[in-house]
Structure formats: structure tokens, C-alpha cells
């Protein structure tokens, strides 16, 4: 188990180039299973979750070549379907949440898809019903081995149909969408997720020869084709990492420029941070955060009531940034209610922030009231354990602003979502050491 030692209280300065989007990369890498032609993907982040997925695909028989630091080619022309029921696959697949998205492509192309119960963040229940109910409606038969927590779907030929999703699941939409591309006839997916990740997946599939209409909306229409070709695709910058750098800059009173952010794909993220009082300047496609030497003040609603920041499916605010918003609010002027609607265990890391001196009232598993210090009382260094990716980066932000040297254990959770985070922080002037 790795550990970070962080000396807090230092200002950072410089430019940062965001990594490729983790969530998009996991989807488009799985989509390479839909064709036996070569697919080249650029701007793939070098993070644990993506590396694990690439490793999983290589054991499935996908020919993978690393063309440059963040650029790979994939060719799935010799897939070993029998590997899906091996003990090695069960072990590898269970360590990665994104492994669930191999099911749709494998089912559509080979007539069968299996997956162990996927791993990932311990942030509460994350149902797989949406995935499998959609695939069943396309004509798949479903089975589940309760003892081994092993799921399977099989079908000789998928047939298009109308599917109303019970929730706007991003990975569920991706799985069903990929399967529908090779199904017979027309499929409509209503209440589909419409995040930029899904839009990017759709654009890549269209470049491969898929017929997809309604991209960017919550009603996708897919006309199935017999086969798909190869293509080249570039992953967007990671919006969650961009939000993390914004929060980090404000919390440490640092001057940082985030380069090439793809502003049109950030949705509400800049405006939510502005509601916390953070100054965000747009310079072409860059975000400039000046030093906040006078702090930042949370805006109330126009009637004077306390601001509430909550998550919602796109174009609502992403749940992945609520942890960062919460920690940034601990040094704001004013108070804010953080309402995490989608995951019931994601706010349990706040006890460590309270240990550091933050004023937070955890109302229940979904809501926390944060009363900001306005930098009049600095957070104190402590020893922490990272419970998941987003809580981990939030604790790291807190440590960077705190007085003294903090210790964060289980930093593999942070490495799952952030590429070379310590090296990039060192380049900005942070004092961070990996043990």
C-alpha cells in the first residue's frame, strides 16, 4: 500500500495539461471489441484503471500496441471467448468497475458475454440491473451464479427494440448502445445518459460505421449494421481532473492555468465553482485561476437562502466533483449544503476533514453542511486513508492547504484516476513524496 507525505501551506504556480478522460477511455477501449479491424485511440490516460482494462483485453486476445506515451492501437481479430469463463478472467474482471462494459460488445459480436461482479470505488450500491435488463430486451438470455457472483448473457442474434432505462446510467447506456450497433433492426434507448463521454463513444462508433441518431440527447436511435470497421479516435480532456485542479488552485491560493480544457464539454463545472466565489477566467480554451489571497465567498440564492450544490445526471453537476466542492468549501466565506443524491457512502470521508479542523455537519449519508473558515483557521495536518478516487484527491487537496505534514495511505485509489499526480504537483511547486 503506497503512501504520500505532503507538506501543506505552499503556493503552487504554473501550467497544467489535463489528462485524457478516464470514464471515456474505459468505454472506447471496450468498443474496440466490436470489430476485427484496427482501432487507434489517442490521449489515453496512464492510470491504474485503464492499465487494468488494457491488460484484461490483451488476455482476451486483443492485439495491443503502445504507439506513444498515451496512444494505443487495438485489433480484436483473434478473441479467445473461452477465456471469459476462466478463473484468471474472474479475478482480473472483479478488480475493475469498467470491466462491465466488455459484456455488450462481446455479446453482440460473439453471442456471449460474461463478467464477475466488478470492483471499483466503495461509494455505495452501484446496481448492474440497468445493463442486463437492457441486454435482455435486445434478446439475450441472462444467468447469474450467486455463489461466484458471476454474470452471463447469451444470444444467437440480438434484435432491436424500444428500451426505457430505469436510470440514466452512463455505463449502462454505453453497454446497451454498443450491443445495439450490431443488433438486427432499430433500437431506441430512452432516458439514455448523454454525458460528453457517451457523445464521444457515439461519435467513435459512427466513425466505425454505426448508424446512431440523437447524439447528445436522452433518446438514442441505433440502426444495427452487420459489422464495424476500424477508426482513429482522440479522448477528451478529463473534466473531473479539470475540476480538481480548479479546487486545488483556490484552496492553496495558487495561480494556475489549466490548458486546453475543451470548454464546451465542461457543462456546469465552471459555474458551480464560481458559485463558491472562485474566480475563473477563460482564455481561449484555457482556464486561468488567479491567486485568491482575499479568499472566496459562497453565493447565496437570490432570496438569501443557503446555497445547495447537488449532483444529477448530465447536464446536471457530476457526482464525481462533489467531494472536491465539499473540501474547497471548508475555507470559503459562508456555508453551503452538499447533497450527494446518487451514492450513499461517498460523504463518509468527511470525518478526516473534521479531524483536520473543518466545520462540517454530516446530516445523513447524503447531505453535509459545510461552514467555511475563510482561511482564518488553517486546516491541521493529519494521517488519512484514501477510501476512493474522488475522496482521495479531496483529502490530498486538504493536505496541500493544511499546516504541517500530512500522510495519506492507500494512494493506489488516487492513482486509479489521476496520472502521475505527485510528479505533476512537484512541477507546480508542491512538497509531496511518494513512499
N, C-alpha and C positions, 0 to 999 in steps of 0.2 A: 504494500500500500504506500503510494507516494505522498509526499508532504511538501507544502510551501511554507517558507518563512518569509514574512512580509514586514518590512519596517514602514510604518504608516506616517502620514503627515507631510509627505513630499509632493511637490507640484510636478505634474507631467507636462511635456511640451513636444509638439511635432505633428507629423502627418501619420495617418494610419490608413492602410488599404484593407477594406473588409474582405474576409474570406468568401468563398462560394457558399451558397445557402445549403446548409445541412439537410433540411427537410426536402428540398427539391432534388438534391443529389441522390438521396435514397430512392426516390420514386423513379427518376430517369434511368438509374443504373438497373433497377428491376425491369424496366421497359425493354432493355436490350435482349431479354429472353424471348421477346415476341417475334424475332427474326433470326434467320441464319446468316444474314449479311452483316458486314462490319458497321459498328456504330462508334463514332468518336465523340467523346464528351470532354469539354474543357472547363476549367475553373472548379474542379472537384476539390473540396476541402480535405486536407490531410489530417483527419481526426479519427478517433478510435472507432466510432460507429460506422463510418464509411469504409474504413480499412477492413473491419469485420465482415461487412456485406460483400466487398470485393473478394475477400478470401473465401466466403461461402460460395459465391458464383464460380470461382476457379475450381473448387472441389466438385461442383455440379458438371464441370466440363467446359465452361466458357473460356475461350482463349482470350487472355487479358494481357495487353502490352502497355507499359507506362511510357508514354511518348515524351513527356517532360514533367516538371515538378507537379503540376496539377491537371495533367491531360492524359487521358487513357483511351485506348481502343478496346472494344469488346466484340467478340464474334462467337455467338452461341449456335454453332453448326454441328456440334457433337455432344449433345446433352446426355448425361447418364441419369435417366429418370429413376433407376433403381436406387441411386444414392439417397433419394428422398426418404426412404424408409430405413436407412442405416442409423446405427447408434451415433456415429460421428455427426450426421446431419442433425439429429435430435439435440445433441449437445451444443453445436455451433448455433443453430437457429434459436435456441432458447435463451441465448445471451444477448439477443439483439431485437429491439422492438420493430425495426424496419424490415425484418425478415418476413413479416406477414405479407408484404407486397410482392413476394415471388409467387404467391398462390394463384392470383388472377392470370398472369401471363402463362404460367405452366399449364394451368387448366385449359386455357384457350388453345394453346399450341399442341399440347401433348395429351390432353384429355384427363389429366390427373394433377392434383396439387396437394401437397401435404406440408404441415408445419407444426412444430411443437409450440406450446404456449410461449409467446415471445416475452423477452425480458424488457429492459429499459428502466426508465425512472420509476421510483416508488412514490408516486404522487397521487395515488388513489386508484379506484377501479377504472379500467380502460377496456370497455367491452369490445368483443370481436363480432357480436351479433350482426352489426350493420354489414360487415364484409360478407359473411356467409349467407345471410338472408338474401342479399343481392345476387350472389352467385347461384343460389338455389332457384331464384326466379328466372335466371338465364338458362335453367335446365340441369343444373348439377345436382347430383345426389350427395348428401352430407353424412359423415360419420365422425364420431368422437370417442376416443379411448380415454375414459375418465381416469384410469389408473396411471397412464403415462402422460396425461394432458396432451394428447396428440390428435390434431385435427386433420380431416381429409375431405376432399371434394373430387368427384369424378364425373365425366360426361363424355359420350361419344361425339356429340356436336351441340354446342351452345346455340340457343335461338333467342333473337332479340325480343324484348318485351318492354312494358312500361314498369318502371321501378320508382316507388316513392320511398326515399330513405327515411328511417325513423329519426336520424340525426344527421347534421351536415358534417359528417366525419371526413377529414382530409384524406387519411389513408384508406378509408372505406371507399370513398369516391374514386380514388386512384386505382384501387384493385378492381372494382367493377368496371370502370372505364376501360382499363387495359384489356380485360376479358371480352368486353363488348366489341372491341375493334375487330376481333376475328370471329365474332358470332354471326350467325345467319340472319339477315334482315335488319330491321331498325330497332334500336334500343333508345329509350328515353329515361334519363335519370333526373328525377325532380327532387328538390331540396339538396342538390349536389353542393359540395363545398366549392367555392370559387376563388380561393386564395391565389396569389400570384404563382405559388408552387404548382397548383393544378393547371393554371393557364399555361405555364411553361411546359408541363407534361403534355398537354393537348397540342401545343404548337410543335413539339418534337414528334408526336405521333402523326400529325398531319404531314410533316416533312418526310415521314416514313411511308406515307401513302394512305393513312387512315382518313375516313370521312367523318369529321366532328363539327357540329354546329352548336352555336350558343356559348362559345368560349367566353369566360368572364361572367356568365350568368349562373343562376342556380338551376337552370334547366338545360341539360346537355342532351343533344341528339346525336347518336352514333349510327352510321350505316356501315354494317360489317363488310369486310373485304376478305378475300381468300388468303392473302399473305401480305407481309410488310417488307419494305426494303430497308437498307441502312441509311444513315444520315450523319450529319455533324451537328452538335448542339453545345451551347455555352450556358452554364449555370449562372443564375443571377447572384449578385452580392447578398449576403445573409442579413436580412432585415433585423433579426434578433441580435446579431452581433453589433449592428449599427446602433440599435437602441442601447445596448450595453455600454458602448463607448460614449454615447451621449451622457448617460447617467454617471459614468465614471469620471468624465471631464468635470461635470458640475460638482460632484461630491468631493473632488480633490482640488477644486478651484483652479483647474488646469486649462491651458489654451491648446486645443486640439483641432485639427482639420481631418475630417473623415472623407476620403477621396472616392469619387465615382460610386455613389450610393444607389444609383437608379431610382431617383426621387419619385418617379411616377408609380413605383411599386411599393412605396413605404406606407401608403394609406394614412391612418390616423396617428402614426407614431410621432412625427414631429409636433403635431398639435397637442397631443397628450403631455409631452414633456414641457411644452410652452405653458400648459395649464398649471404645471408645478412651479412656474416662474423662471424656467431655464431659457436663456437667450440662445436662439438658433438662427444663424444666418446662412442663407442659401447662396452659394457662389457657383453658378452654372450647375454642375451635377455633384458638387461637393457640399458638405455641411461643416460650417465653422462654428466652434464653441469657444467664446472668449472666456477669460478668467472671470469667475464670479466672486470677486473679492468682497462685494457687499451682500453676498448670499443670494437667495432666490425665494420668492414669496408665492405661496399657493393661491390661485384664484378661487374665490367662492363663486357660487352660481349668482346670476344677476339679482335674485331676490335676497342674497346674503347668506343663504344656507350653505352648509359644509359640502365641499366637492366630494363626489363619489367617483372612483375610477374602477370600472368593472370590465371583464372580458366578455367577448361574444364572437360568434363565427364571423369571418370576413364578410363585409368590410368593417366589422367591429374591431375592437382592440384585441390584439393577440394575447392569449393567456400566458405565453412564454415570457412576456415582458413585465407581468405584474410584480414578480419578485424584485426586479430591478427598480421599478417605480416605488415599491414599498421602501427599499433601503435608501433611495435618494430622498424620499420624503422625511426621513429621520433628521435631516439637517436643514429642512426648509423652514420658512416662517409661515406659521399657520398649521392647520390639521387637514387630514384627508381620510376618507373611508375607502379602504381597498376591499373590493368584493370579488373574490375568486369563485365564479359560479361553476366552472367546469370540472374541477378536481378538488376532492375534499381533503387531501393531505398536503397540499402544496404550501400552505402557510405555516406548517409546524416548525420551520426553521427559525421563526421569529424569536424563539426563546434565547438563541445565541445572540441576537441583536439586543435583546433586553439585558442579557449579561454584560454587553458592551456599554450599556447606559442609555440605550434608545428608549423613548417613551412610546410604547405600543400596547394597546389593549386588544388581545385576541378575543373577539366577541364569541366566535364559534369557529368550526373548521373552515368556514368560507369567508369570514369577514374579520378585518383588523382595522382598528382606528389608530392612526399614527399622528402624534403631536410632535412637530418639528422642534429641534433645538436652536435653529437659526445660527448654528456654529458657535453659540455662546458656551456650549459644553461639548467638548470633543469626545467622540467615542473612545473607549479604552480597549487596548489590545487584549486578546484572549486566545484560547485554544479551541478550535472548532473542528467538526467533521462535515464534509460536504455530502448532503443526502441525495442530491440530484443535480443535473446540469445547471439549471437556472438558479436554484438556491445557492449552488456552489459559486457561481460568478457574482451573485449578490453579496455573499459573505466575503469574497475577495475584494469587491468594491469597498465594503465596510472596513476591511483591514487596511486598505490603501489610505483611507482617510483617518484612521484611528491613531491615537497616541501610543507609541511603543511598538513592540514586535509581536505580531500575531502568528499563530500556527494553524494551518488548515490541513487536515488529514483527508485521505480518500480523494485526492485530487484527480484520480482517473475519471471521476464523474465530470469534472470540468473539461478534461481532455477529450471526452466523448463529443463535445460540441464546440470547442474553441481550439483553433490551430495554433500551436506554439505560443500560447498566451503569455508565458513567462518571458520568452525571448522578445516578443513584441513590446511588452511592458518595459523591459530593460532598455530597449531602444528609445523609449519615451522618457527615461529618467527615473523609473521606479527602482526600488531596492527590494528585489524578490529573488529568493533562492529555492531551487528545487532539490529536495533530498530524496 
